[in-house]
Amino acid sequence: MQFDPENKIVKLCALGMEQEGLNKPEDAATLFEQAWNESQNDLEKFISAHYFARHQKSIEDKLKWDETALRHALKVQAVDITGGLPSLYLNIAKGHEDLKNFEKAKLYYNEANTFAELLPDDGYGKLLRSGIKSGLERIKEKL
């Protein structure tokens, strides 16, 4: 999945990630919120909501922003964003699991698994695949 590094929203999110790396979560959240507020299309809204979700205080708010990111991601047509879908589905599944909505969690873990083949064969891809597998195993025990 490639994003235009010159895009203003991508730049704001990159700055937010830098702030995360510097252990400045409040500054990161401010940048991600700014990115959301300035987003003008579904691609930008998908990107900014995906990052903004990480800085929500409650599971419900995080889930709301992850679902917002997914809604916008599924509308994007000009750019291939399918590589971002496993992460989105995994985040939504975990939110539902944490809220004890196990049927919905299973649905989203399965969706994440469907797109897992699109993940790179690197540390990030392995981490997500492991999260999906663990989630499916945990859910199996709850149903």
C-alpha positions as CSV (number, residue, x, y, z in Angstrom):
1,M,0.0,0.0,0.0
2,Q,1.6,3.3,-1.1
3,F,0.6,6.7,0.0
4,D,1.7,10.1,-1.5
5,P,4.4,11.4,0.9
6,E,3.5,14.9,-0.2
7,N,-0.1,14.7,0.8
8,K,-0.8,17.0,3.7
9,I,-2.7,14.4,5.7
10,V,0.0,11.8,5.2
11,K,2.5,14.3,6.5
12,L,0.4,15.2,9.5
13,C,0.1,11.5,10.3
14,A,3.8,10.9,9.8
15,L,4.4,13.8,12.3
16,G,2.0,12.1,14.7
17,M,3.9,8.8,14.4
18,E,7.1,10.7,15.2
19,Q,5.5,12.1,18.3
20,E,4.4,8.6,19.3
21,G,8.0,7.5,18.9
22,L,9.1,10.3,21.2
23,N,6.6,9.2,23.8
24,K,4.4,12.2,23.3
25,P,0.9,10.7,22.9
26,E,-1.0,13.9,23.5
27,D,0.9,15.7,20.7
28,A,0.4,12.7,18.4
29,A,-3.3,12.7,19.1
30,T,-3.5,16.4,18.4
31,L,-1.8,15.8,15.0
32,F,-4.1,12.9,14.1
33,E,-7.2,14.9,15.1
34,Q,-5.9,17.8,12.9
35,A,-5.4,15.3,10.1
36,W,-9.0,14.1,10.5
37,N,-10.4,17.7,10.6
38,E,-8.5,18.6,7.5
39,S,-9.2,15.4,5.5
40,Q,-11.1,16.1,2.3
41,N,-11.7,12.7,0.8
42,D,-12.2,9.0,1.7
43,L,-8.6,8.1,1.5
44,E,-7.5,10.9,3.8
45,K,-10.3,10.2,6.2
46,F,-9.4,6.5,6.2
47,I,-5.8,7.3,7.0
48,S,-6.4,9.9,9.7
49,A,-9.3,8.0,11.4
50,H,-7.1,4.8,11.5
51,Y,-4.4,6.7,13.4
52,F,-6.7,8.8,15.5
53,A,-8.4,5.6,16.8
54,R,-5.2,4.6,18.5
55,H,-5.4,7.6,20.9
56,Q,-9.0,7.2,22.1
57,K,-9.5,6.8,25.9
58,S,-12.3,4.2,25.8
59,I,-12.8,1.0,23.9
60,E,-16.1,2.3,22.5
61,D,-14.4,5.4,21.1
62,K,-11.5,3.5,19.7
63,L,-14.0,1.1,18.0
64,K,-16.0,4.0,16.7
65,W,-12.9,5.5,15.0
66,D,-11.7,2.1,13.7
67,E,-15.2,1.6,12.2
68,T,-15.1,5.1,10.7
69,A,-11.7,4.3,9.1
70,L,-13.0,1.1,7.7
71,R,-16.1,2.8,6.3
72,H,-13.9,5.3,4.4
73,A,-11.4,2.6,3.4
74,L,-14.1,0.6,1.7
75,K,-15.1,3.7,-0.4
76,V,-11.6,4.3,-1.7
77,Q,-11.2,3.3,-5.3
78,A,-8.3,5.2,-6.9
79,V,-5.7,3.7,-4.6
80,D,-5.2,0.1,-3.5
81,I,-5.6,0.2,0.2
82,T,-6.3,-3.6,0.7
83,G,-3.0,-3.9,2.5
84,G,-4.4,-1.8,5.3
85,L,-7.6,-3.9,5.7
86,P,-6.1,-6.7,7.8
87,S,-5.0,-4.2,10.5
88,L,-8.4,-2.4,10.4
89,Y,-10.4,-5.6,10.7
90,L,-8.1,-6.9,13.5
91,N,-8.5,-3.6,15.5
92,I,-12.3,-3.8,15.1
93,A,-12.4,-7.5,16.0
94,K,-10.3,-6.8,19.2
95,G,-12.7,-3.9,20.1
96,H,-15.7,-6.1,19.8
97,E,-13.9,-8.9,21.8
98,D,-13.0,-6.4,24.6
99,L,-16.7,-5.4,24.7
100,K,-17.7,-9.0,24.9
101,N,-19.4,-8.9,21.5
102,F,-17.9,-12.3,20.6
103,E,-20.0,-13.0,17.5
104,K,-19.0,-9.7,15.9
105,A,-15.4,-10.2,17.0
106,K,-15.4,-13.6,15.2
107,L,-16.8,-12.0,12.1
108,Y,-14.1,-9.3,12.0
109,Y,-11.2,-11.7,12.9
110,N,-12.4,-13.8,10.0
111,E,-12.4,-10.8,7.7
112,A,-8.9,-9.9,8.9
113,N,-7.8,-13.5,8.2
114,T,-9.3,-13.2,4.6
115,F,-7.0,-10.3,3.9
116,A,-3.9,-11.6,5.8
117,E,-2.4,-13.0,2.6
118,L,-1.9,-9.4,1.4
119,L,0.4,-8.6,4.3
120,P,4.1,-8.4,3.7
121,D,6.3,-11.3,4.8
122,D,8.1,-9.1,7.4
123,G,7.9,-8.4,11.1
124,Y,4.8,-6.3,10.7
125,G,3.0,-8.9,8.6
126,K,3.9,-11.7,11.1
127,L,2.7,-9.6,14.0
128,L,-0.7,-9.0,12.4
129,R,-1.0,-12.7,11.4
130,S,-0.2,-13.7,14.9
131,G,-2.8,-11.3,16.3
132,I,-5.4,-12.6,14.0
133,K,-4.6,-16.2,14.9
134,S,-4.6,-15.5,18.6
135,G,-7.9,-13.6,18.3
136,L,-9.6,-16.5,16.5
137,E,-8.3,-18.9,19.1
138,R,-9.6,-16.7,22.0
139,I,-13.0,-16.3,20.4
140,K,-13.4,-20.0,19.7
141,E,-13.1,-20.5,23.5
142,K,-15.8,-17.9,24.2
143,L,-18.5,-19.1,21.7
